[in-house]
Amino acid sequence: MGRPNVGKSTLFNALAGEKISIVKDTPGVTRDRIYADVTWLDKTFTMIDTGGIEPDSSDIILSQMREQAQIAIDTADVIIFITDVHQGLVDSDADG
């Protein structure tokens, strides 16, 4: 989980070992939950890629993306929080 365009889908694809999620420089490309079964360090697990989490918004698409991310959060055993290495943590990260 994390803000839009911090590399969530890139990490997801790298761990999955194939291009499953679309990766673009444009925020908002990933909108639904995307699943992949992954084996890493002899452990097999299901990973979920989500759209970036924006603070509460009245925009219907952004609120639906947030809802999809929340479903993934609610079902997860582990959550990986991704942030932009150049920007670091920003105020909106605390809102997610």
N, C-alpha and C positions, 0 to 999 in steps of 0.2 A: 504494500500500500504506500501511497505517497501522492505528492502533487502531480499534475500533468507534466509529461515530458522530463521526468527525472531518470528514466532508464528502466522502468519496471518491465516493459515488454521485451527489452533487449536482454535483461537478466533471465526472464522467463524462457525465451528462446534458447539462450546459451545453456541453461540447465536442462531443458528438454532435448537438446541436441539436434533440433530442427527448427525451421522457421514456421511457427504456428501463429503467433500474434503478428499483426502488421506493425511495422515500426516506421514512423514518419516524424519529421520535425514539427509537424502541426499538432497542437494539443487536441485531445478529444477523439483520437482515432479509435482507441479501445473504448467501447461503450458497455459491452456485456461481459459477463464472466466467461473466461476461456480456461479450459481444464487440460492438463497433461499429466500422464503418469511418468514419473521421473525416478531413475536410479542414480544415486550419488553416494559415493563412499560406502558401497554395499548396502545402502538403505533405499527402499522403494517407498514412494509416497506420491500423493496427488497434489499438484501445485495448481493454484488458481491465479490467473492474471486478471486484473481489473482496470477500469479506467481511473484516471487521476481523481483524487478527492479534492473537491473545491469546498470552501466554506458554504454554509447554507445559502441557497440561491432560489429566486422565484422562477428562474429559467427551467422549463419543463425537462429539457434534455439533461441539464446538469443535475437536477434533482433525481432523475431516473438513474443516472450514472452513479450518483452517491448511494442510492438504494441498492443497486447491484453490488457495489463495493461492501455495503453493510451486510448483505446476505453472506458474502464470502467471509467477512470478519466473524460473523455469528457462528459459522460452521467450522472455522479453522481451529486447529490445535496449536499452530505456531503462526505468527504474523511477522513478516519481514518488512520493516519500514525503510523505504528508499528515499534518499534526499540527493539533491544536486551537489556534487563535490565542490563546485565553484561557489555556489551560493550558501551552502551549509543550511542550517535550520533557519527558517523564517517564521514570522508570527503566525502565518496561516497554517503552518504545520501543527501547531498546538490546537487549532480548531478542528482538525480532522479527527 
